[in-house]
Amino acid sequence: MTLFVLGVNHKTASINLRERLSFGQEIVHKALNNLLSNSRIQSAVFISTCNRIEIYISINEQVTLKEYLINWLCKYHRLNKEEISNSLYYYKNREAISHLMRVACGLDSMILGESQIFGQVKQAFAISQKNNSVNSEINKMFQKTFSTVKRIRSETNIGTNAISVAFAACVLACQIFKSLSKTIVLLVGAGKNISLVAHYLRKYKVKKLIISNRTRSRAEILGLEVNAEVINQIDIDKHLYKADIIISSTSSPFPIISKNMVEKALKTRFNKPLFLVDIAVPYDIELEVSNLPNTYLYRVDDLKEIIDKHLIYRKVEIVKAENIIIQESNNFMLWLKSQKTMHTVYKYRAKIKDIGLEMEKRALHDLQKGVDPQKVMQALIYRLTNRLMHAPTKSLQQAALDGDKERLKILCDSLGLN
């Protein structure tokens, strides 16, 4: 069994490319089934977030499927190979499990040590489980990763004072506005990111919070938690003019806020500045909005400078976390190697059983014909001995002819002759 991961992240690919490669909730099941239609691929998990798109697979063969995966990814998203080849990374077995552990514990995140990615990895795995896309090896890989992340959280301070993209968005808002107490904030979405933003902003005592979400019931639940007004997503354009700050993070495959909508709102605001933060992938706000006067549009990658300033403390904990990952990835590889041995044992046991059943059938046939039972038993032992000795004898003879002493020793050890 061989494990692979192919992917791009915020360090290797632009947000535009990450957006085009993403697997939204509405297509992930179809994409999994499409990939698994290749009989060589036994299992698959897609991790698709605003900062990374990764495909984890397992196959029974000791071959590389790198080119196949790249071609599949290009075909599925209708991209040219040249557009993504320089942005991809590819890991196998030990490097693959180590990478997954680094991702899940936040070591590979834009925000070092952030915990949100752990939940995203668990959700991605749960989706594949529900889709029956997980075999024992991939299951063990992810379960081992989950326990490793918990160990890192308990034995290091990698997550202490960790910030999120949501927190960075709030910090940016505070830098733009001297005080948030006089601002009205419109939040688009009701997922984890927007929930974090809403609670942060409530601490900053903003004048008013407005929440819009496709599913109104989710917005109402969050609205009760943070004392916010709730509006229908279809009515966003009627409320844009009220907001000084707009922060959006939905899973919509298309932009929710257009240039025309913002342009109309600015006229009603008499060109009073409007601050927008789009932390969704794909984008929720059309890029052309940034060309409008008195409009300031920021996206995920624009938050990196703020995030970097909060990393100094957690960097001292990286070495501790990396050492844990080395230990746990080694343990996983020992298990994976034992699984390979067990597959060989199962095959050998099945072969011996088949020989035994064949010999039994011949013996019973002789007995039914009236052959002396003692002669039947002698013939059974003779035939069974010859069949079981045939393959080892040929291997011993060939090793002796080749002068391969090491192979001879291994064969003798396996046959219990040393």
C-alpha positions in Angstrom: 0.0 0.0 0.0 1.3 3.4 -1.0 0.0 6.8 0.3 0.3 10.1 -1.7 -0.7 13.7 -1.3 -0.8 16.3 -4.1 -1.7 19.9 -3.4 -1.2 23.6 -3.5 -1.3 26.1 -0.6 -0.9 29.8 0.2 2.9 29.5 -0.1 2.9 27.9 -3.6 -0.2 29.3 -5.4 -2.0 32.6 -5.7 -5.4 32.9 -4.3 -6.8 33.1 -7.8 -5.4 29.7 -8.6 -6.5 28.3 -5.3 -10.0 29.5 -6.0 -10.0 27.7 -9.4 -8.8 24.5 -7.8 -11.1 24.4 -4.8 -13.7 21.7 -4.2 -16.8 23.2 -2.7 -19.3 21.3 -0.7 -21.6 21.1 -3.7 -19.1 19.2 -5.8 -16.8 17.3 -3.4 -18.8 14.0 -3.4 -19.0 14.0 -7.2 -15.3 14.7 -7.4 -14.4 11.9 -5.0 -16.5 9.4 -7.0 -14.9 10.6 -10.2 -11.4 10.1 -8.9 -12.2 6.7 -7.4 -13.5 5.5 -10.7 -9.9 4.6 -11.4 -9.7 1.1 -9.9 -6.0 1.6 -8.9 -7.1 4.3 -6.4 -8.4 2.6 -3.2 -9.2 5.6 -1.1 -9.3 9.5 -1.3 -9.7 12.5 0.9 -9.9 16.1 -0.3 -8.9 19.0 1.9 -10.2 22.2 0.4 -9.9 25.5 2.4 -9.2 29.1 1.5 -5.4 28.5 2.0 -5.0 25.0 0.5 -6.3 22.3 -1.8 -4.9 18.8 -1.2 -5.8 15.3 -2.4 -4.8 12.3 -0.3 -5.0 8.9 -1.9 -3.9 5.3 -1.3 -3.1 2.6 -3.9 -2.1 -1.0 -3.7 0.8 -0.7 -6.1 4.4 0.6 -5.6 4.1 3.1 -8.4 3.7 6.8 -8.7 0.4 8.4 -9.8 1.7 11.9 -9.8 1.2 12.6 -13.5 -2.2 10.9 -13.4 -3.3 13.1 -10.5 -2.1 16.3 -12.1 -3.9 15.4 -15.4 -7.1 14.5 -13.5 -7.0 17.8 -11.5 -6.5 19.8 -14.7 -9.3 18.0 -16.5 -11.7 18.2 -13.6 -11.2 22.0 -13.2 -10.6 22.7 -16.9 -7.1 24.0 -16.4 -3.9 23.7 -18.5 -1.1 21.7 -16.9 1.2 24.7 -17.3 -1.0 26.8 -15.1 -0.6 24.7 -12.1 2.6 22.5 -12.5 4.9 25.0 -10.8 2.6 25.5 -7.8 2.1 21.8 -6.9 3.8 19.7 -4.2 3.7 16.0 -4.0 4.6 13.7 -1.1 4.7 9.9 -0.6 4.3 7.7 2.5 6.5 9.1 5.3 6.5 12.6 3.8 2.8 12.4 3.2 1.9 11.5 6.8 4.4 14.1 8.2 2.9 16.8 5.9 -0.7 15.9 7.0 0.3 16.2 10.7 2.0 19.5 10.0 -1.1 20.8 8.3 -3.6 19.6 10.9 -1.7 21.1 13.9 -1.2 24.4 12.2 2.5 24.3 11.4 1.9 24.7 7.7 -0.8 27.4 8.1 -0.6 31.1 7.2 -1.4 31.6 10.9 1.2 29.4 12.7 -0.5 27.2 15.3 -4.1 28.2 14.4 -6.7 25.6 15.4 -9.3 26.1 12.8 -7.5 23.9 10.2 -7.8 20.9 12.6 -11.6 21.1 12.3 -11.4 21.5 8.6 -9.2 18.4 8.2 -11.6 16.4 10.4 -14.6 17.6 8.3 -12.8 16.6 5.1 -12.2 13.1 6.5 -15.8 12.8 7.7 -17.0 13.7 4.2 -14.9 10.9 2.6 -16.1 8.5 5.3 -19.7 9.3 4.5 -18.9 8.8 0.8 -17.4 5.4 1.5 -14.1 6.7 0.1 -11.9 5.6 3.1 -9.9 2.3 3.4 -8.1 1.0 6.5 -4.8 2.7 5.6 -6.2 6.2 5.0 -8.4 5.8 8.1 -5.3 5.0 10.2 -3.4 7.9 8.6 -6.0 10.4 9.6 -6.7 8.9 13.0 -3.0 8.9 13.8 -2.9 12.5 12.7 -5.8 13.5 15.0 -4.1 11.9 18.0 -0.8 13.5 17.1 -2.4 17.0 17.0 -4.0 16.4 20.4 -0.6 15.4 21.7 1.0 18.5 20.2 -1.7 20.7 21.8 -1.1 19.2 25.2 2.7 19.1 25.2 3.6 22.4 23.4 2.3 25.9 23.4 2.1 26.1 19.6 -1.6 27.2 19.8 -1.1 29.7 22.6 -2.1 33.2 21.5 -2.8 31.8 18.0 -4.8 34.1 15.8 -7.2 33.4 13.0 -7.9 35.0 9.7 -11.1 36.2 11.4 -9.1 37.9 14.2 -6.7 39.4 11.6 -9.7 40.9 9.8 -10.8 42.6 13.0 -7.2 43.9 13.7 -7.2 45.4 10.2 -10.6 47.0 10.9 -9.2 48.6 14.1 -6.2 49.9 12.1 -8.5 51.6 9.6 -11.0 53.0 12.1 -9.7 54.7 15.3 -12.7 53.4 17.1 -15.3 50.8 16.2 -17.8 52.1 18.6 -19.4 54.3 16.0 -19.3 51.8 13.1 -22.0 49.5 11.6 -20.7 46.1 10.5 -22.4 43.8 8.0 -21.3 40.2 8.2 -22.1 37.9 5.3 -22.2 34.2 6.2 -22.7 32.4 9.5 -20.0 29.8 9.5 -16.9 29.4 11.7 -15.1 32.4 10.4 -18.0 34.8 10.6 -18.9 33.5 14.0 -15.4 34.3 15.3 -15.5 37.7 13.7 -18.9 38.4 15.3 -17.7 37.6 18.8 -14.5 39.5 18.3 -16.4 42.6 17.1 -18.8 42.4 20.0 -15.8 42.7 22.3 -14.8 45.8 20.4 -18.3 47.2 21.1 -19.3 48.1 17.5 -22.3 50.3 17.2 -24.3 47.7 15.3 -23.9 44.2 13.8 -26.0 43.0 10.9 -25.8 39.4 9.8 -26.9 37.9 6.4 -26.8 34.3 5.5 -28.3 32.0 2.9 -29.8 29.9 5.6 -31.6 32.5 7.8 -32.0 30.1 10.8 -28.2 29.8 11.2 -27.9 33.6 11.0 -30.6 34.0 13.7 -28.8 31.6 16.1 -25.6 33.6 15.7 -27.6 36.9 15.9 -28.9 35.9 19.3 -25.4 35.1 20.6 -24.0 38.5 19.6 -27.1 40.7 19.7 -27.2 41.4 15.9 -29.9 42.3 13.4 -30.5 39.5 10.9 -31.4 40.1 7.2 -32.1 37.8 4.3 -29.2 37.3 1.9 -31.3 38.3 -1.0 -31.8 41.7 0.6 -28.1 42.5 1.0 -28.1 45.2 -1.6 -30.8 47.1 0.4 -28.6 47.2 3.5 -25.1 47.8 2.0 -25.3 51.6 2.4 -25.7 51.3 6.1 -22.4 49.5 6.7 -19.0 51.1 7.3 -17.4 47.6 7.4 -18.4 44.5 5.4 -16.8 41.2 6.2 -17.8 38.2 4.1 -17.0 34.4 4.3 -19.5 32.1 2.6 -19.2 28.9 0.6 -20.9 30.4 -2.4 -19.3 29.4 -5.8 -20.2 32.9 -7.2 -19.7 36.5 -5.9 -22.5 37.7 -3.6 -21.5 41.4 -3.6 -21.1 43.0 -7.1 -19.4 46.2 -8.1 -22.8 47.6 -9.1 -24.2 46.9 -5.7 -21.3 48.7 -3.9 -21.5 51.6 -6.4 -25.1 52.1 -5.6 -24.5 51.9 -1.9 -21.7 54.5 -2.1 -24.0 57.0 -3.7 -26.5 56.6 -0.8 -23.6 57.0 1.6 -22.5 60.2 -0.2 -19.1 58.5 -0.9 -18.4 57.9 2.8 -15.5 55.4 2.9 -16.4 51.7 2.9 -14.1 49.0 4.2 -14.6 45.4 2.9 -12.8 42.2 3.9 -13.4 39.1 1.7 -12.0 36.0 3.5 -13.9 33.5 1.3 -12.6 31.1 -1.3 -14.0 31.4 -4.0 -14.4 35.2 -3.5 -17.7 36.7 -2.2 -16.9 40.2 -3.5 -16.1 41.1 -7.0 -12.5 42.3 -7.5 -13.7 45.3 -9.5 -15.1 46.8 -6.3 -11.5 47.8 -5.4 -11.5 50.2 -8.3 -14.3 52.3 -6.8 -13.5 55.5 -5.0 -13.5 55.6 -1.2 -13.6 51.8 -1.2 -11.0 49.6 0.5 -11.2 45.9 -0.4 -8.9 43.3 1.4 -8.6 39.6 0.8 -7.1 36.7 2.6 -3.6 37.2 1.3 -3.7 40.9 2.3 -3.9 39.8 6.0 -0.5 38.1 6.0 1.5 41.1 7.3 -0.8 41.4 10.3 -0.6 37.6 11.0 3.2 37.6 10.7 3.5 40.1 13.6 1.8 37.6 15.9 4.1 34.7 15.2 7.2 35.4 17.2 6.0 33.7 20.4 4.8 30.5 18.8 7.9 30.0 16.7 9.9 28.8 19.7 7.4 25.9 20.0 7.9 24.7 16.4 10.9 22.4 17.3 8.9 20.6 20.0 6.0 20.0 17.6 8.3 18.8 14.8 9.9 16.3 17.1 6.5 14.9 18.0 5.6 14.6 14.4 8.9 12.7 13.7 8.1 10.2 16.4 4.5 9.7 15.4 5.2 9.5 11.7 7.8 6.8 12.4 5.2 4.9 14.5 2.8 5.1 11.6 5.3 3.9 9.0 6.1 0.9 11.2 2.4 0.1 11.2 2.1 0.6 7.5 5.1 -1.7 6.9 3.5 -4.3 9.1 0.3 -4.1 7.0 2.3 -4.9 3.9 3.7 -7.9 5.7 0.3 -9.0 6.8 -1.0 -8.8 3.2 1.8 -11.2 2.2 1.0 -13.5 5.1 -2.7 -13.6 4.1 -1.8 -14.4 0.5 0.6 -17.2 1.5 -1.9 -18.6 4.0 -4.6 -18.6 1.3 -2.3 -20.4 -1.1 -1.4 -23.1 1.4 -5.1 -23.6 2.2 -5.9 -24.0 -1.5 -3.2 -26.7 -1.8 -4.5 -28.4 1.4 -8.1 -28.5 0.0 -6.9 -29.9 -3.3 -4.9 -32.7 -1.6 -7.9 -33.4 0.7 -10.2 -33.7 -2.4 -7.9 -36.2 -4.0 -7.5 -38.2 -0.8 -11.3 -38.4 -0.3 -11.7 -39.5 -3.9 -9.2 -42.3 -3.4 -11.0 -43.4 -0.2 -14.4 -43.5 -2.0 -12.8 -45.7 -4.7 -11.9 -48.2 -1.9 -8.1 -47.5 -1.8 -6.4 -48.7 1.4 -6.7 -45.7 3.9 -3.0 -46.2 5.0 -1.9 -45.8 1.3 -4.2 -42.8 0.9 -2.5 -41.1 3.9 1.0 -41.9 2.6 0.1 -40.5 -0.8 -1.4 -37.4 0.8 1.8 -36.7 2.8 4.0 -37.3 -0.3 2.0 -35.0 -2.6 1.6 -32.3 0.1 5.3 -32.4 0.9 6.2 -32.0 -2.8 3.8 -29.2 -3.4 4.9 -27.3 -0.3 8.6 -27.8 -1.1 8.5 -26.9 -4.8 8.7 -23.1 -4.6 11.2 -22.9 -1.7 13.4 -25.6 -3.4 13.6 -23.6 -6.6 14.4 -20.4 -4.7 17.2 -22.2 -2.7 18.7 -23.6 -5.9 18.6 -20.3 -7.7 20.2 -18.5 -4.7 23.0 -21.1 -4.6 23.6 -20.8 -8.4 23.8 -17.0 -8.1 26.2 -17.3 -5.1 23.8 -15.0 -3.2 24.7 -15.9 0.4 22.5 -13.2 1.9 19.4 -14.5 0.1 20.3 -18.1 1.1 20.5 -17.0 4.7 17.1 -15.2 4.5 15.5 -18.3 2.9 17.0 -20.6 5.5 15.8 -18.4 8.3 12.3 -18.2 6.9 12.2 -22.0 6.6 13.5 -22.5 10.1 16.7 -24.1 9.0 19.2 -21.9 11.0 
